[in-house]
Each structure stands twice: as structure tokens, then as C-alpha cells.
Amino acid sequence: MILLLDTGILGQLCHPAKATFQPVAGWLANLLSDSDPQLQVILPEICDYKLRRKLHHLVAKGQADARSLQRLDDLGRLIDYLPVDTSTLRKAA
């Protein structure tokens, strides 16, 4: 099974201290701890870009903590990225 994380889920994973987002963080942690070789969790680079851009903006305005960016970086070390290229974007469209 291939699981693509979208920007909404990704945003929740970057703010796991918020009580309403903790179930999402727990869900992904359970998936990643499962040793199912059929499971592949993928983060499309376009989603990383969109969220990272927004987080930088919010941090600069004092509306978010830089730890959210660190969490995004940490997540990128745990799961695979789907590169953005013309072919990928055309398929997505």
C-alpha cells in the first residue's frame, strides 16, 4: 500500500502538541512502527513546499513556533519524498 500525505495531514503532524492533532500523529507513528513491507508512506515535495512556505511566513509573524519547521525536517528523514517534476505535475492535474 502506498500512502501519500497531503498538506492538511502534514500540517497536523507539524503541530502534534495541539490536542486535536495528536490522533493524527499517533496514527502515523503506528503506521511507521509497523514493519509491513507493503506499506510505503510518501510525502509529495509540493506539499512540503506549500507547508514550509506557510510555516516560514507564520514564524516570521510570530504566529507559529520554529519547532514546526524542525518537525517537518524530522518527518522528511522518516518517510520518502515524491519528487516534483513536469511529468508528476501533469499526472496530478
SEVEX-200147 format. One record per atom (N, C-alpha, C): residue in one letter; atom name; y, z, x. Coordinates in steps of 0.02 Angstrom, whole numbers, plus 32768, in hexadecimal, padded with zeros to 4 digits. Example, Ala and Ser with C-alpha at 12.3 -4.5 7.8 and 13.67 -1.06 7.14 Angstrom:
2
residu	atome	y	z	x
A	N	7EE4	8186	8294 .
A	CA	7F1F	8186	8267 .
A	C	7F5B	8186	8294 .
S	N	7F90	8162	8282 .
S	CA	7FCB	8165	82AC .
S	C	8002	818A	8285 .
END
This chain:
93
residu	atome	y	z	x
M	N	7FC6	8000	802A .
M	CA	8000	8000	8000 .
M	C	803E	8000	802D .
I	N	806E	7FD7	801A .
I	CA	80AE	7FD5	803D .
I	C	80E2	7FF4	800F .
L	N	8108	8024	8029 .
L	CA	813B	8046	8003 .
L	C	817E	8039	8025 .
L	N	81AB	8016	8000 .
L	CA	81EF	8008	8019 .
L	C	821E	803D	7FFD .
L	N	8245	805C	8029 .
L	CA	8276	808E	8013 .
L	C	82B8	806B	8005 .
D	N	82D4	8077	7FCB .
D	CA	8314	8059	7FBB .
D	C	834D	808A	7FCE .
T	N	838A	8075	7FC6 .
T	CA	83C4	809C	7FDB .
T	C	83C9	80DE	7FB5 .
G	N	83B9	80DE	7F75 .
G	CA	83BE	811B	7F4E .
G	C	8390	8151	7F68 .
I	N	8351	8140	7F73 .
I	CA	8320	816F	7F8D .
I	C	8334	8184	7FD4 .
L	N	834A	8155	7FFB .
L	CA	835F	8162	803F .
L	C	8398	8195	8041 .
G	N	83C8	818D	8014 .
G	CA	83FF	81BC	8010 .
G	C	83E8	8202	8000 .
Q	N	83B8	8207	7FD3 .
Q	CA	839C	8249	7FC1 .
Q	C	8378	8268	7FFD .
L	N	8356	8240	8023 .
L	CA	8332	8259	805D .
L	C	8362	8271	8094 .
C	N	839E	8257	8095 .
C	CA	83D0	826C	80C7 .
C	C	83F5	82AB	80B2 .
H	N	83EA	82C2	8075 .
H	CA	840A	82FE	805C .
H	C	83D5	832D	803E .
P	N	83A2	8340	8064 .
P	CA	836A	8366	8047 .
P	C	837C	83AE	8034 .
A	N	83B5	83C8	804C .
A	CA	83C8	840C	803A .
A	C	83DE	8411	7FF1 .
K	N	83F4	83DA	7FD5 .
K	CA	8409	83D9	7F8F .
K	C	83CA	83E2	7F64 .
A	N	83CA	8415	7F3B .
A	CA	838E	8428	7F15 .
A	C	836F	83EF	7EEE .
T	N	8399	83C5	7ED0 .
T	CA	837E	838E	7EA7 .
T	C	835C	8358	7ED1 .
F	N	8369	8358	7F13 .
F	CA	834B	8325	7F3F .
F	C	830C	833F	7F63 .
Q	N	82FF	837F	7F60 .
Q	CA	82C6	839B	7F84 .
Q	C	8283	837D	7F6E .
P	N	8278	836F	7F2E .
P	CA	8238	8350	7F1B .
P	C	822D	830C	7F3E .
V	N	8262	82E6	7F48 .
V	CA	825B	82A5	7F69 .
V	C	8247	82AF	7FB2 .
A	N	8267	82DF	7FD3 .
A	CA	8257	82ED	8019 .
A	C	820E	8305	801E .
G	N	81F9	832F	7FF0 .
G	CA	81B4	8347	7FF0 .
G	C	8182	830F	7FE2 .
W	N	8194	82E2	7FB5 .
W	CA	8169	82A9	7FA5 .
W	C	815D	827E	7FE2 .
L	N	8194	826E	8006 .
L	CA	818C	8244	8042 .
L	C	8166	8269	8079 .
A	N	8174	82A9	8082 .
A	CA	8150	82D0	80B4 .
A	C	8105	82D0	80A6 .
N	N	80F2	82D6	8066 .
N	CA	80AB	82D3	8054 .
N	C	808D	828F	8063 .
L	N	80B2	825B	8053 .
L	CA	8099	8217	8061 .
L	C	808F	820C	80AC .
L	N	80C0	8222	80D3 .
L	CA	80BC	8217	811C .
L	C	8087	8243	813D .
S	N	8078	827D	811F .
S	CA	8045	82A8	813C .
S	C	7FFF	8291	812A .
D	N	7FF9	8268	80F6 .
D	CA	7FB9	824C	80E3 .
D	C	7FA5	8218	8116 .
S	N	7F68	821B	812C .
S	CA	7F52	81EC	8161 .
S	C	7F34	81AC	8144 .
D	N	7F4C	8197	810B .
D	CA	7F34	815A	80EC .
D	C	7F4A	811D	8115 .
P	N	7F1B	80F9	8134 .
P	CA	7F2D	80BF	815D .
P	C	7F47	8085	8133 .
Q	N	7F3D	8087	80F2 .
Q	CA	7F54	8052	80C5 .
Q	C	7F9E	805A	80B2 .
L	N	7FBA	8095	80C0 .
L	CA	7FFF	80A2	80AD .
L	C	802F	8090	80E5 .
Q	N	8061	8069	80D3 .
Q	CA	8096	8058	8102 .
Q	C	80D9	8064	80DF .
V	N	8100	8093	80F9 .
V	CA	8142	80A2	80DE .
V	C	8175	807B	8107 .
I	N	819E	8054	80E5 .
I	CA	81CC	8028	8108 .
I	C	8213	8034	80EF .
L	N	8241	8033	811F .
L	CA	8288	8039	8110 .
L	C	82A9	7FF6	811F .
P	N	82BF	7FD2	80EC .
P	CA	82E4	7F94	80F9 .
P	C	8325	7FA3	811F .
E	N	8331	7F7F	8154 .
E	CA	836C	7F8A	817C .
E	C	83AD	7F85	8154 .
I	N	83AD	7F5B	8121 .
I	CA	83E9	7F54	80F8 .
I	C	83F8	7F95	80D3 .
C	N	83C5	7FBA	80C0 .
C	CA	83CF	7FFB	809F .
C	C	83EB	802E	80D1 .
D	N	83D0	802D	810E .
D	CA	83EA	805A	8142 .
D	C	8434	804A	814D .
Y	N	8444	800B	8153 .
Y	CA	848A	7FF7	815E .
Y	C	84B7	800F	8126 .
K	N	84A3	8003	80E8 .
K	CA	84CE	8016	80AF .
K	C	84DA	8061	80AD .
L	N	84A4	8088	80B6 .
L	CA	84AC	80D0	80B3 .
L	C	84D2	80EA	80F0 .
R	N	84C2	80D1	812A .
R	CA	84E3	80E8	8168 .
R	C	852F	80DB	8164 .
R	N	8541	80A1	814A .
R	CA	8588	8090	8143 .
R	C	85AA	80C2	8114 .
K	N	8589	80D0	80DC .
K	CA	85A5	80FF	80AB .
K	C	85AA	8146	80C9 .
L	N	8576	815B	80ED .
L	CA	8577	819E	810B .
L	C	85AF	81A5	813F .
H	N	85B9	8171	8168 .
H	CA	85EF	8174	8198 .
H	C	8632	817D	8174 .
H	N	863B	8159	813D .
H	CA	8678	815D	8116 .
H	C	8681	81A4	80FA .
L	N	864B	81C0	80DD .
L	CA	864F	8202	80BF .
L	C	865A	8239	80F4 .
V	N	863B	8232	812D .
V	CA	8645	8262	8163 .
V	C	868E	8261	817A .
A	N	86A9	8225	8182 .
A	CA	86EF	821E	8198 .
A	C	871F	823E	8166 .
K	N	870E	823C	8126 .
K	CA	8738	825A	80F2 .
K	C	872A	82A5	80E8 .
G	N	86F9	82BF	810C .
G	CA	86E7	8305	8104 .
G	C	86BE	8314	80C6 .
Q	N	86A0	82E1	80A9 .
Q	CA	867A	82E9	806B .
Q	C	862F	82EA	8078 .
A	N	861B	82E3	80B6 .
A	CA	85D3	82E6	80C8 .
A	C	85CF	8304	810E .
D	N	8594	831C	811C .
D	CA	8586	833B	815C .
D	C	8564	8308	818A .
A	N	8575	830B	81CA .
A	CA	8557	82DC	81FA .
A	C	850B	82E5	81FF .
R	N	84F1	831D	81E6 .
R	CA	84A8	8326	81E7 .
R	C	8485	82F1	81BD .
S	N	84A7	82D7	818B .
S	CA	8488	82A2	8163 .
S	C	847A	8265	818D .
L	N	84A8	8254	81BA .
L	CA	849D	821B	81E7 .
L	C	8463	822A	8217 .
Q	N	845F	8268	822D .
Q	CA	8427	827B	8259 .
Q	C	83E5	8275	8234 .
R	N	83E4	8289	81F5 .
R	CA	83A6	8283	81CE .
R	C	8392	823A	81C6 .
L	N	83C3	820E	81BD .
L	CA	83B5	81C7	81B7 .
L	C	8397	81AD	81F9 .
D	N	83B4	81C3	8231 .
D	CA	8398	81B0	8272 .
D	C	8350	81CA	827A .
D	N	8345	8209	8266 .
D	CA	8303	8227	826C .
D	C	82D0	8202	8241 .
L	N	82E4	81F0	8205 .
L	CA	82B6	81CC	81D8 .
L	C	82A3	8189	81F7 .
G	N	82D2	8168	8218 .
G	CA	82C5	8128	8238 .
G	C	8290	812D	826F .
R	N	8286	8169	8289 .
R	CA	8252	8172	82BC .
R	C	820D	817E	829D .
L	N	820D	818E	825C .
L	CA	81CE	819E	823A .
L	C	81AE	8163	8216 .
I	N	81D8	8134	8202 .
I	CA	81BE	80FC	81DA .
I	C	81D5	80BA	81F9 .
D	N	81B6	8085	81E1 .
D	CA	81C5	8042	81FB .
D	C	8202	8025	81D9 .
Y	N	8226	7FFC	81FE .
Y	CA	825F	7FD7	81E4 .
Y	C	824A	7F90	81D3 .
L	N	8267	7F75	819E .
L	CA	825F	7F2F	818C .
L	C	829F	7F0C	81A4 .
P	N	8299	7EE2	81D6 .
P	CA	82D5	7EC2	81F1 .
P	C	82F7	7E95	81BE .
V	N	8337	7E8E	81C6 .
V	CA	835E	7E62	819B .
V	C	8367	7E20	81C0 .
D	N	8353	7DEB	819F .
D	CA	8360	7DA8	81B9 .
D	C	8369	7D7A	817C .
T	N	837B	7D3E	8189 .
T	CA	838A	7D10	8153 .
T	C	834E	7D07	8125 .
S	N	8313	7D01	8141 .
S	CA	82D8	7CF7	8118 .
S	C	82CB	7D33	80EA .
T	N	82D2	7D6E	8105 .
T	CA	82C8	7DAB	80DE .
T	C	82FA	7DB0	80A5 .
L	N	833A	7DA3	80B4 .
L	CA	836D	7DA6	8080 .
L	C	8363	7D72	804A .
R	N	834D	7D38	805D .
R	CA	8341	7D03	802A .
R	C	8305	7D15	7FFE .
K	N	82D2	7D33	801B .
K	CA	8299	7D49	7FF3 .
K	C	82AE	7D81	7FC4 .
A	N	82D8	7DAE	7FDD .
A	CA	82EF	7DE5	7FB3 .
A	C	831A	7DCD	7F79 .
A	N	8341	7D99	7F85 .
A	CA	836C	7D7F	7F50 .
A	C	8343	7D5E	7F19 .
END
